[in-house]
Amino acid sequence: MKNSKLFDVIIIGAGPIGINCALQAKKNGLSYLVIEKGPLVNSLYNYPANMQFFSTSEKLELDSIPFISKEAKPSKQEALEYYRRIATSNSLQINLFEKVIAIDKLKNFKIQTDKNQYHSKNIIIATGFYDIPNKMNIKGESLNKVTHYYDDPHLYAFQNVAVIGASNSAVDAALEIYRKGGNVTMIIRGSSIGERVKYWVKPDIENRIKEGSIKACFNSEIKEILEEHIIIKTSNKVQKIPNDFVVALTGYQPNFTFLEKIGIKLEGDKRIPSYNSETMETNVDGVFLAGVICGGQETHKWFIENSRVHASQAIETIVERSKKTAF
C-alpha cells in the first residue's frame, strides 16, 4: 500500500523519546506519524519482569505530565502504564508492529515499511539500542540454552545457571535467580563487579559472592558452551563447569547498518553518529536523532532522563525551518 500524504515528520521508534517527539510535534501543529516495529515502548516491554528503574519517576516524565509511582524508583509495569496512558490520552498517531525497511531521499523522504509506503519532509530516528546483542562469538553460543535477554527468574529455579557480565542487568539477574533457587555462577571479564551497578544493589551482590551463595569467576571468559557444561578460562586455568542455562548479558548496540544505509556518518571507535548537538540534525539534511541512539556504542551515555530534551530540540528546528520555507 502507498500513503499519499506528505508528513512534516515521521518518527521511527515508539519508546519514551519517540513518544516525546510525537507530543512535541502535535503541540506544534505538525503532521506526524510514529512507526514502531514492535509494541509500544518495545525496549521497556522486553526489560526483565521485576526491573526497577535507577531514575526516580519525575526524571522519567514527558512534557511535564506527572508520573506517580508507589516508590521513588518506579517499576517496569508502572512505566509501561505511564507511557501507554500518555499515548492513549493524547491520541498519538502511532503504527505498531510495522518495520521500516528502507528510507530513500528524493525531494522528500520515501519510507518503505513491511506494510506501507510513506512520504515525509523530515525524519527523527529514536530507535534505541536494545535489539542487537553483543555476541561472544564462541562455539555453542547458538544453543537453545543460551539467551542474551533475561526476563523472569522462575525459569531457572534449581538449575545451574551461568550469568555473563557484571553490569546492572547481570547483577539483577544473578540475585533474582539465586533467590528463586538457582545455582548461579557469574563469569566476569574484569576483576570486580561493575562500577555503574546501582549503589543499593552492589553491597548485596558483593556479600552474596563473599559468603559463597553466588559463585563468581573474575578475570574469566567462556571459551565454549556445551549441552551440559561450559568451559571457562581464568588467567591460565581452564575449567569445565556443569551448566543448564547461560544468560549472557554482554550489552547491546544500535542498528548501525540502518544508519549507514541512510547516509549517516559514524565516527571513531565508538561509532558515534554525526549530528548537531543543538538541533539534533545529522549530516543528512532532514534526518534527526533522539535518545540513546546518539551515543553509538556508548550505550550508557544517554538514557530517558537526559535525552528527553532531544525531542524539543529536533521539533523546534523542524518548525523554524517550515516557517522559513513557507515564505
C-alpha positions in Angstrom: 0.0 0.0 0.0 1.0 3.6 -0.5 0.1 6.5 1.7 0.0 9.6 -0.5 0.0 12.1 2.5 3.2 14.1 2.9 4.0 14.3 6.6 6.0 17.1 8.2 7.9 14.4 10.2 7.9 10.7 10.6 9.3 9.4 13.9 10.9 5.9 13.9 10.6 4.3 17.3 7.9 4.5 19.9 10.0 4.4 23.0 9.7 7.1 25.6 11.8 9.5 23.5 9.8 8.7 20.3 6.6 9.4 22.3 8.0 12.7 23.4 8.8 13.6 19.8 5.2 12.9 18.9 4.0 15.0 21.8 6.1 18.0 20.7 5.1 17.5 17.1 1.4 17.5 17.9 1.8 20.5 20.2 3.4 22.5 17.4 0.8 21.6 14.9 3.0 19.4 12.7 1.6 16.4 10.8 3.4 13.4 12.1 3.4 9.6 12.4 5.3 7.3 14.7 6.3 3.9 13.3 7.4 1.1 15.7 8.4 -2.4 14.7 7.1 -3.9 18.0 4.7 -3.0 20.8 4.6 0.5 22.4 7.9 1.2 24.3 9.2 -2.0 22.9 12.6 -1.9 24.7 10.9 -1.4 28.1 8.5 -4.2 27.4 11.4 -6.5 26.9 13.1 -5.5 30.1 13.2 -8.0 33.0 9.8 -8.5 34.6 10.9 -7.3 38.1 13.1 -4.5 36.9 13.2 -1.2 38.9 14.5 2.0 37.3 17.6 3.7 38.6 15.9 7.0 37.9 13.1 8.5 40.1 9.7 8.8 38.5 9.9 12.6 37.9 13.0 12.2 35.8 11.1 9.8 33.5 8.2 12.2 32.9 7.4 13.5 29.5 6.1 17.0 28.7 5.6 17.8 32.4 2.9 15.0 32.6 3.1 13.7 36.2 4.4 10.1 36.7 3.1 8.8 40.1 4.7 5.6 41.4 4.4 3.7 44.6 8.1 4.1 45.4 10.6 6.8 44.4 12.1 4.5 41.7 9.2 3.1 39.6 8.9 -0.5 38.3 8.8 -1.7 34.7 5.0 -2.2 35.0 4.4 1.3 36.3 6.5 2.7 33.4 4.6 0.7 30.8 1.3 2.0 32.2 2.6 5.6 32.3 3.8 5.7 28.7 0.7 3.8 27.5 -1.6 6.4 29.2 0.3 9.3 27.6 -0.1 7.7 24.1 -3.8 7.0 24.6 -4.9 10.2 26.4 -3.1 12.3 23.8 -4.4 10.2 20.8 -0.9 10.0 19.4 -0.6 8.7 15.8 1.4 5.5 16.3 1.7 2.5 14.0 2.8 -0.5 15.9 4.2 -3.8 14.7 5.4 -2.2 11.5 9.0 -2.4 10.5 10.9 0.3 8.5 12.7 -1.5 5.7 14.3 1.4 3.7 14.5 5.2 3.5 15.2 7.0 0.3 15.9 10.7 -0.1 14.2 12.2 -3.2 12.8 15.7 -3.0 11.4 14.5 0.3 11.9 11.2 2.1 10.3 7.9 1.0 9.9 5.5 3.9 9.2 1.9 2.9 7.9 -0.5 5.7 6.7 -4.1 5.6 3.1 -2.8 5.4 3.1 0.5 3.7 4.9 3.4 2.0 5.1 7.0 3.4 6.5 10.3 2.4 7.8 12.9 4.8 9.8 16.2 4.8 11.8 15.1 7.9 12.6 12.0 9.9 13.5 11.6 13.5 15.3 8.3 14.4 14.6 7.3 18.1 15.2 3.6 17.8 17.4 2.9 20.9 19.9 0.1 21.0 18.2 -2.9 22.7 17.6 -5.1 19.6 21.1 -6.3 18.7 23.0 -8.1 21.5 26.8 -8.0 21.6 27.7 -11.6 20.7 30.5 -13.5 22.5 31.4 -15.3 19.2 32.2 -18.6 20.8 31.3 -22.2 19.9 28.0 -23.2 21.3 26.5 -19.7 21.6 23.6 -20.7 19.3 22.4 -23.5 21.6 18.9 -23.2 22.9 20.2 -22.9 26.5 21.8 -19.6 25.7 20.0 -16.3 25.9 21.1 -12.6 25.6 17.9 -11.4 27.3 16.7 -12.0 30.8 13.0 -11.9 31.9 11.8 -14.0 34.8 13.9 -15.9 37.3 11.3 -18.7 37.8 12.6 -20.4 34.6 16.0 -21.0 36.3 14.9 -22.4 39.6 17.0 -25.4 40.7 19.2 -25.1 37.6 22.9 -24.5 37.1 23.0 -21.0 35.6 26.0 -19.1 34.2 25.4 -15.3 34.2 27.8 -13.5 31.9 28.7 -9.9 32.8 29.0 -7.6 35.8 26.6 -4.8 34.9 23.3 -3.8 36.5 21.4 -6.3 34.3 23.8 -9.2 35.1 23.8 -8.4 38.8 20.0 -8.2 39.0 19.6 -11.5 37.1 22.2 -13.3 39.4 20.5 -12.1 42.6 16.9 -12.9 41.4 17.9 -16.4 40.1 19.7 -17.2 43.3 16.7 -16.2 45.4 14.5 -18.4 43.3 16.7 -21.4 44.0 19.0 -21.3 41.0 22.7 -22.3 41.4 24.4 -19.2 40.0 27.9 -18.7 38.7 28.9 -15.3 37.4 31.5 -15.2 34.7 33.2 -11.7 34.8 35.8 -10.5 32.4 37.2 -7.9 34.9 38.4 -8.1 38.5 35.3 -6.8 40.2 31.6 -6.0 39.9 30.9 -3.1 37.6 31.3 0.5 38.9 27.9 1.5 37.5 25.9 -1.1 39.4 23.1 0.5 41.5 24.5 1.7 44.8 21.8 -0.1 46.8 22.3 -3.4 45.0 26.1 -3.5 44.9 26.6 -4.5 48.6 24.0 -7.2 48.2 25.8 -8.9 45.3 29.3 -8.5 46.9 28.1 -10.0 50.1 26.4 -13.0 48.3 29.7 -13.6 46.5 31.7 -13.3 49.7 29.6 -15.8 51.5 29.6 -18.2 48.6 25.9 -18.1 47.9 26.7 -16.9 44.4 29.9 -18.1 42.8 31.9 -15.5 40.8 34.8 -16.2 38.4 36.6 -12.9 38.0 39.2 -12.3 35.2 37.4 -15.0 33.3 35.6 -15.7 30.0 33.7 -18.6 28.5 35.7 -20.4 25.8 33.0 -22.9 24.8 29.4 -23.8 25.6 28.3 -27.5 25.6 24.9 -29.1 26.2 25.7 -29.9 29.9 28.8 -27.9 30.6 30.6 -24.7 29.9 34.4 -24.3 29.6 35.8 -21.2 31.1 39.3 -19.7 31.2 40.5 -17.9 34.3 44.0 -16.4 33.9 45.9 -19.6 32.8 43.5 -22.1 34.2 40.8 -23.8 32.2 37.9 -25.5 33.9 34.7 -27.3 33.0 31.5 -26.3 34.9 28.2 -28.2 34.9 25.6 -25.9 33.3 21.9 -25.9 32.3 21.5 -22.3 31.1 23.7 -19.4 30.0 22.4 -15.9 30.5 24.8 -13.7 28.5 24.1 -10.1 29.4 27.0 -8.7 27.4 25.3 -5.5 26.3 23.6 -4.3 23.1 24.3 -2.0 20.2 22.3 0.2 17.9 21.4 -0.9 14.3 24.5 0.8 12.7 23.7 -0.8 9.3 20.3 1.0 9.2 22.0 4.4 10.0 24.7 3.8 7.4 22.2 2.9 4.7 20.5 6.3 5.2 23.9 8.0 4.8 24.6 8.9 8.5 28.3 9.0 9.2 29.7 7.0 12.2 32.7 8.5 13.8 35.6 6.9 15.8 35.9 3.6 17.6 32.6 4.1 19.4 30.8 4.7 16.1 29.1 7.9 17.2 26.6 9.1 14.7 27.3 12.5 13.2 24.8 15.1 14.4 24.5 18.7 15.6 24.1 18.6 19.4 21.9 21.8 19.3 19.5 20.8 16.5 19.9 17.0 16.7 20.1 17.0 12.8 22.6 14.5 11.3 24.9 15.0 8.4 21.9 14.0 6.2 19.7 17.1 5.9 16.3 16.5 7.4 17.3 13.4 9.4 17.4 13.9 13.1 18.4 11.7 16.1 16.9 11.5 19.5 17.6 9.4 22.6 20.2 6.7 23.3 20.9 6.2 19.5 23.0 9.3 19.7 25.7 7.6 21.8 26.7 4.9 19.3 28.4 2.2 21.2 28.5 4.4 24.3 25.1 3.0 25.3 25.4 4.3 28.9 25.8 8.0 27.8 22.2 8.7 27.0 19.0 7.5 28.8 15.5 8.7 29.3 16.1 11.4 31.8 18.9 13.2 30.0 17.7 12.8 26.4 14.1 13.9 26.8 15.2 17.4 25.6 16.2 15.9 22.2 12.6 15.9 21.2 12.0 19.6 21.6 15.4 20.4 20.0 14.6 18.4 16.9 10.9 19.6 16.6 11.9 23.3 17.2 14.4 23.0 14.3 11.8 21.5 12.0 9.2 24.1 13.0 11.6 27.0 12.3 12.6 25.5 9.0 9.0 25.1 7.9 8.3 28.7 8.7 11.2 29.8 6.5 10.1 27.7 3.6 6.5 28.9 3.9 7.6 32.4 2.6 
